[in-house]
Amino acid sequence: MDDFLPPPARVFVAGHRGLVGSAVTRRLTAQGYRVLTRTRAELDLRDARATAAFLRRARPDAVVLAAARVGGIMANSTHPVPFLEDNLTIQLSVISGAHHAGIPRLLFLGSSCIYPRHAVQPITEDALLSGPLEPTNEAYAIAKIAGLVQIRSYRRQYGASFISAMPTNLYGPGDNFDPATSHVLPALIRRFHDAKEAKLTDVTVWGTGTPRREFLHADDLASACEVLLRRYDGDAPVNVGCGEDLTIADLAARVAAAVGYRGRITFDPSRPDGTPRKLLDISTIRALGWAPAVPLAEGIAQTYRAWRSAPDTPA
């Protein structure tokens, strides 16, 4: 099988302090790659001129675009403008800058929320743009779809070896636990932990508890990114998930058990559920020799321990 990016290639990881970027940085470093990083204070990726100048100077062999504005259902539905505009600006800046700097390889990370709200399950990559999006995260999804189209356009017009991946719901050490902006799994960890500390007898979870989701540990996504950088050079984006899902109610029970909360769990159906189900077909990435390695129960426990050791660490 072709190796498009063997170590010790130099890779710029954009967004290296986030959940995904930090996991990718750990993985590539461990595998012998030379990883380049810049903090937001050193390089604002929304500044196209500064980004292009950095990429021309640094000339890495590849870029992993993990930088993004991300958030949970509440943040997406109440503040859609920055989720649209910041992500569009970052993507345009980095992808265009990489092309003009002559960087031969780039991996753009999208999101499974770009698929239609009622896509056939499990969702294959060709479901993209086949139906209406989930309204609560439409702005973020459209920004990510634009990134996928940008990648495909650079491939078709310039023959660029740029590729895209579509991760499912992610979690792990370094996640965002802010109650106002976090995704469901870290939000549940924080809520059940706070309830345990306060000795509360009841915790209310948003929605009906019936939507089904799959969850992938960030370290598993990082290993998938390495596989894609080395073995994949196709036009279509590639799904990355674990191949199994569960209800939000089941997830809440598992998180409560991991945290040690033993009170009652109730649900608030007046709050939005989001997409009814979102399970990815991962046959493409499996065919490249990749498989997830972190079981959900183990990953939840590890994530909780990591947060307890540094609860105020920003994502």
Secondary structure, 3 states (H helix, E strand, C coil): CCCCCCCCCEEEEECCCCHHHHHHHHHHHHCCCEEECCCCCCCCCCCHHHHHHHHHHHCCCEEEECCCCCCCHHHHHHCHHHHHHHHHHHHHHHHHHHHHCCCCEEEEECCHHHCCCCCCCCECHHHCCCCCCCHHHHHHHHHHHHHHHHHHHHHHHHCCEEEEEEECEEECCCCCCCCCCCCHHHHHHHHHHHHHHCCCCEEEEECCCCCEECEEEHHHHHHHHHHHHHHCCCCCCEEECCCCCEEHHHHHHHHHHHHCCCCEEEEECCCCCCCCEECECCHHHHHCCCCCCCCHHHHHHHHHHHHHHCCCCCC
